[in-house]
Amino acid sequence: MPRILKIKCAKCGTHLYTYIKVGEGRLWHCWKKRIIQDNTTKKENEIKCPKCGNLIGIDKGPYINIKQKSITITK
């Protein structure tokens, strides 16, 4: 059953993504087609928090590989 997650920066608490999670388990990467709202900034292939500049993940084409300690997730 899909669920909607709110992904925030672990460093400053800024809302980064609203994301549709499908399946169980950890969030290792975000598929771009499932991102409803994107508030991040992108420099080359690095995805960063727009407020504090914390590295959130690396753009890998169809998905973003999430750096695990850089986000917090709420439902």
Buried (B, 14 or more C-beta within 10 A) or exposed (E): EEEEBBBBBBBEEBBBBBBBBEEEEEBEBBEEEBBEEBBBBEEEEBBBBBBEBBEBBBBEEEBBBBBEEBBEBEE
